[in-house]
C-alpha cells in the first residue's frame, strides 16, 4: 500500500486521506495515484473508496446535518467567513496545487482561487438572511407561517477542470443553509478539494458536516450515494451524457437536483462591434483554462465585414500564448488534462481541416504530447464536428454571417444552452439579441460571465438549477408551512 501520510513535496500540506466522519481516513487501504499533468509524475496516493464505504459516509453526513442545521445562522456565517480568509491567506499555495494536479497556467489558477473563494464570502453574507413569511389566513383569522429549512445531506459530484470553484459554488450555499455535504471530487484532480476540506474543518465547520470521498469507481460510488435514503439533494457538474444518467437515478429517489452540464457557446461579433474589445473578450472566453470549460466560447460567429480583421487579431493572440507547465510563471497555456483530451481535440481539428477549414494559428502539427497549441481555424464548414461538439481545448473555429437573423439562427443551432457572448455597440440590438438567444447566461461585450452573486446555469441540454446569488441559495432550502388557528377562538 502506498504512503498515506501528509506529503511534504506539495505546495500546500494535503493529507493523503479521505475525510469521513470527522476524521482523515485511509478507508479500506487501496489507493490510486494523482499525477502532475505536465510530466505524469506521481505526486500523491489517495484512498480508493468503494460502494461499501457509502453507508458509513452517509450516516456520518446525517449526524452532521442534525448538528449543523441547529448551529445558529450567525455562527455558520462566521465559519464561512473564516474559511474565506484562510483560502485568501493560502491562495498562492492553492493556485500552485491546482496547476500541478490539473495543468492550468498559474494566472488561471489564481483567477479560480479568487472566483471560488468569492462563494465562501457570498454565502457567509447570506447565511443570516433566511427569511420566512407571516400572514393572516383570509378566512379564519388564523396565522400562516412560512419557514425555510435546509434540505438535508447533499451529495456533490464535481469536475476536474475547476477543482476549487466547482466545489465552493456548491458547498458554500449548502453550509450556509444548514445542510451537510458529501463531495466526490474527480479522480484526476482531488487534492484541491481535500485541501479545501481541511480549511473548512479548521474554520469551524462541524466535523461531520463535510465529507470528501476519493475514488476511481466514480460510477459505483456515486450511484450508491444517490440511492442512499439519507441523501436529500444531488448537484452535479459535468458532461450532459453523465448528467442524464445521474438525473435518471436521482429522479427515482425524488431527490432535489441541480445539473450544470455541457455547453457549445457561440461568440458573436456584429459589424458594429469594437473589434479590439471583442478580441480581448475572445482571449478570455476561449483560451482561459486552456479552453477546458463549459463556458468556453466554442463557435466564433463573425460578421463578414469585420471577419478578416478579427481572424487575424485572434491568430496573433493565439500565437502569443506560451505553452509550458502550469506551475511555470511564464506559462500562459498549460497542458491538457490527459491523453484522451488531446486526442479529442486533435480529432476535431483534423475533421475540420479535412472538410476545408484553414489553420490560421497553431494546429495539430505543432502539438507535443499533452501540449496542444492555441489554434484558430478559418473558413470552417457548417458540417464540421467542431461546430457541433464541445471541443474542450484551445481551438477557435471561425465562421461568418451577413445578417442578425443569420447570426441568431447559427447561435441557437445547438442542443446546448449554457452561455452566449456577443459584441455590439447598438443598445437596441443588445436588448433584442439577448432576449432571443436560447441560453441561461449572456455576456454582452464581455468574455467572462461567472460571478458568485449571479445565477449560473443553462437551459436545454445544458441542464437545470442555478448556482450563485440568491437563486443558488434557494437550491438548498425548502419551505415549511405552519397553520396556527386564531387565538381568539
N, C-alpha and C positions, 0 to 999 in steps of 0.2 A: 504493500500500500504506500502511496506517495505521502510526503510530509504534509501535515495539516496544521502546522504551527503558523504563527504570524510571519509573513515574509519580510525580508529586510532589503530586497532589491527593487521594491516598487516605490514610486514617489509618495505614496500615502500608505500607512500601515493598515492593510486589509486582512482580516482573518481568513484563513483558508478553510472556512467552515460555513455551514448554513446557519441561519438564525431562526430557531424554532423553540417555542415555549419559553421564551425569555433567555435562552442560552445559545452560545455558539456550539454547534454540534457537528460531528462527523457522520451522523446518520448511520447507515449500515456499514460503512467502511470503504465502499468502492468510490473511486474518484475519476475525474476527467480533467484534461489539460486545457488551459486557456493560453493562447499564444499572442505574441507581439505580431500584429498584422503586417508590419513592414518586412520581417525576415523569417517569420514562422517559429521563432524561438519560444519555448515554453516558459511562461512567467508565473504560472500558478497551477495548482491542482486542487479541485474543489469537490465536495461530496456530491455523489450522483444519486439523487433521490429516486425512489421508485413509487409506484402507486400504493404500495403497502405503507408508506410513510404518511399518507394523506390524512388518515383518521386522527393521528396524534396532532398534526398541524391544525386541522380544523377545530378540534376540541380545544386546543390552546387559543385559537382565534376567538372562539365563542366565550371563553373565560375572559379574554382580553376585552372583548366587546362589552360584556356586562360591567366591567370595571371602568372602562374608558368612557362609555356613554354617560356614567354618573359623575364623571370628573367635571367640575364647573367649567363653563364655557370660557371664562376669563383665564383659567389655568391652561386649558387647551391652547388658547391663543398665545399665551406667553411661551409655552413649549415650542410651538411652531416658529415664533419669533426668535427664540434661542437657536433653533435649528437653522434658520436663515442666517443668523450671524456666524454660526460655525461654518456653514458652507462658504460664506463670503470670506472668512478668515483663511480657509483652506482651498480657495478657488484655484490657485495655480497648481497645487498638487492634484486636485480632482481633474483639471484640464489635461495634465500630463498623463494621468492614469487612463483617461478616455482615449487620448491619442495613441497610447500603447495598445490597448485592447481592441480598439475599433479601427484605428488607422487615420482618422481625420486630422487635418492640419491643426496646429495649436491655435491659430486665430479662430477657427471654427469651434474648437473645444472650449475656448474661453467664452465665446459667444453663447454656447449652450449652457455653460455653468451659470452665467448671468441670467439667461432666459429661464432656465429651470428653477433657479433659486427664487425668481420672481413669484412663482406659485406658492412657495412657503410664506412669503410676505403677504401676498394677496389674500390667502385664506387665514393667516393669522389675524388679519384685519376684519375678515368676515365672520369669524367663529362666534363672536358675541352678538351677531345680528340675525339670529334665527328667530323670526317673529311669527306669531300666530294672529288669530282674529277673535274678537269678542263682539257678539251681536245679539240683539233681541230676536226671539222667534216671533214671526209676524202674526202668528195665530194664537199662541198660548201666553205670550209674555215671558216665557222662559228664556234661558240663555243658550246661545250657540257658541261653544268654544272650539276653535280650530288650532290644533297644536302641530308642530313639525318635529318629527323624531328621526334619528339615524336609522337607515335601512337595515343595518346589521353587518356581519362579516362580509368583506368584499374581496373578490379574487381578481387580481390584475395580471394580465399576460402582456409583457412589454417587449418591444422590438430591439434589434441590435443597433440601429442607426443613430439613436439618441439615447444613450444609456442612462443619463441623469434626467433629462427633461420629460421623457415619456413616463418616468416614474413619478416625479414630483407633481406632474399635471393631474395624476390620479390620486396619489397618496395624500397630498395636502388638503384638498376639499373633503376627502373621506375622513381624515383625522379631525379636521375642523368640525365636521358634523357630529362626531362621536362614534364613528364606525371603527372597527378593527380592520386591518388589511393583511392580505397574503399576496406576496409578489412572487411570480415566477419569471425571473429575468431570462433572456435568451442564453443559450449555450455559448454563443460567440463572444458576448460582452457582459458577463455577470459581475465583474469586480466592482464597477462603479456603484451598482445597486447595493452590494454588500457594504461598501464604504458609506453610502447614504443611510443604510440600516443602522450602522454603528453610530452615526451622527445623531439620528433620531433618538436612539436609546440614551445617548449622552445628554441630549437636550431635555429629556424627561418624559418621553412617550412611555406609557405603561409597557413593561417588557413583553407582555403577551398581546399587545395591540398591533405589533408589527412582526411579520414573519417573512423571511426571504428564503425561498426554496430553489436550490440549483439542481439541474438535471439535464441529462442528454435524452431522456424519454419525455420530450415535451408533450406529445400526443397523449401518452398514457397517464401522466401525472395531471395534465390539465383536464382531461376527461373525468378523472376521479374527483378533482376539486369541484368541477361543475356539478357533478352528480351528488355531492355530499349534502345531506339535509341541513347542515349548518350554514351553507353558502346562501347569501341573500342577493348578491349583486356580482355581475361579471362585467369587466371592462377590458377590451382587447384593442390593441393597436397592431396592425399588420396587414397581410395581403387579403384581398377580397375572397379568394377561394377558401382560405383557412377560416376567415371570419364567418362565411356562410355555414361551415360545419359547426363552429362553436355556437353560433346563434341557434342552429337547429337543436343542439344539445341543451342549450340554456332555455330554449322555448319549452322543452319537455318538462323542465323543472319550474317553469313560470318565474324565472329569475328576472330581476331588473337588469337591463343590459345597455351597454354603450359599445358601439362598434366604429372605430376610426380606421377605415380601410384604404384601399389603393386610390391612386389619382392619375390623371392624364391632363395636367394643367395646360391650358392654352396661354400664350403670352402674345397679346395683340398690340401691334404698333400701327396706329392710324396715320393718315397722311399729314395731319396737323400736329403730330407729336413732337415734343422736344427730343430729338434723336439722341443727343448726348445723355440726357437723363434716362432715356429708355435703355441705353447701353449700360449705364451704371446699375439700373434695376435688373437688367438681364444677367449681369455678372453675379449678382446675389441670388436671383431666383433660379439660376441654372447651376452654377458652379459651387455654391455653398455646400459644404459637406460632401463634396465630390459628386453632386447630383443625386446622392443617395438619400432622398427624402420624398415622402408622398406629396409634399407641397412643391417640389421642384418643377420649374417650367419644363414641359415635355415637348411642346409643339410651339414653334415661333411663327406666328401669322403676321406677315409684314406687308403693308400696302405697297403696291408696285412702284409708287412714286418715291419711296424712301428705302426700298429694298436693297439697292446696291450699297448705299452709304451704311445702312445698318449691318449688312452682312460683312462688309469689310471691317467695320469697327468691332464686331463681335469676334471675328477671326483674330484681330490684333490682341484683343483681351485674352483669348484662349492661348495664343502663342506666348503671352507674357506670364502665364501661370507656371510656377516652378514645382515640378514633381519631386517628391522625396519622402522620407519617413515622416510621419505625422509629428514626431517629437522634435524634429529639426526646426529651429526657429526661423530658418529661411524658407521652409516649405509653405507653399500656398495651395497645393493639391496633393493629398496623400494617396496611398494605395487603396484599391477597392478591397472590400472586406474579406473575400475569399476567391478561389479559382472559379467557382461556379458563377460568381458575379461578373468576372472578367469575360467568361465565355458567353454569357447572355448579351453583354454589351457588344462584343465582337460580332456575334450573330446578327444583331440588329443593324450594325453599321455595314457589314458585308451585304446584307439583304438590300439595304437602301442603295448602296453603290452599284450593285448588280442590276438594279432596276433603273439606274440612270442618274442618281444623285452625285454631286460633285463635292469632293473633300476640300474645304476652304482652309481648314486648320486641323492639325492632329492626324487622326486616322489609325487604323489597325497596324499599319507597318511601323508605327512609332511606339507601339505598346511593348512593354518589357515586364514579363511576369505579371504581378498584380498592379503594376503601374500603367494605367491607361491614360493617355494624354487628353487634355481638354480638346474636344473635337467639334467642329462646325461643319454642317452639311448644307449645301445649297441645291436648289432645284430638286427637292425631294418629291417623288411622285406620290399621288394620292393613295396608291395601293401598298406603299412601303409599310412593313410591320412596325417600324419605329414610330409611326404616327398613331398607331392603334394599341400599342403595348407600352406599359410603364418601363422606361429604359433603365432607371435606377443607376445612372452613371453620368459622367461629364460630357454628354453628347447633346448638341443643339441642332435639331433639324429645322430648316427654314423653308416655308412655302409662302407664296404671295397671294394677295387678293386685290380686288379692284373696287369693292363697294362694302359698305357697312353690313348690308344684308348677307353678303357672301361671307364676311368675317364671322358673323354670328352663327351662320349655318355650319361653318367649319369648326368653330369653337365648341358648339354643342353636339357635334357629331361623335359622341363617345358615350359609353355606358357609365363612365365615371362623372362625378360632380363634386369634387372637393373644393378646388380653388381655381380662380382665373385671374389673370393680370391684364390690364390694358392701359395704354398711354394715349392721351389726347389732351388738347388744350380747350376743348369745347365743353362748356358746362352742361348744355342740353344733352349732348351725346353721353356725357358721364352718367347722367341720371337715366337716360334711355337704355344704354347698353348694360349698365349694372343691374337693371331690372330684368333684362332678357337673357342673361347668362344663367345657365342651369347648374348652379354651384351653390355651396353653402357659404363661401367666402369670396370676396372680390378685392383685389388690390388695384387701386386707381393711382397711377403714376408712382407706384412703389413696388419694390421687388420682394418685400417681406411683409407678411400679414400677421404672423404669430405674435400674440400679446397675452400675458396672463390675465388681464382684465376683460378679455373679449372671448366670445363663444367660438371655439374651434370645432369644426365638424363639417360633414358634407351631406349630399343628397344622392339619389340614385344608387349605384353600386359602390359609392364611397362610404356608405354606412349610415348610422343614425346615432343620435345622442350628441351632447356637446361637452367640451372640456374648456374650462376657463371662465372667469367672470361669474356673475350671479347664476347664469344658466348652468354652469358646471357644478355649482353648489347644489342646485336642485336635484341633480342626479343621485345624491346621497341622502336625501331627505324624503320622508313620506308623511302624509297627512293623517292626523287622528282627529275625528270629530267627537266631541263630548256634548251630550244634550243634558241640560240642567233645568228642572221644572221651575216655574215661577215660585219664589219663596213665599209669596202671599197665599198660595193655595194650601 
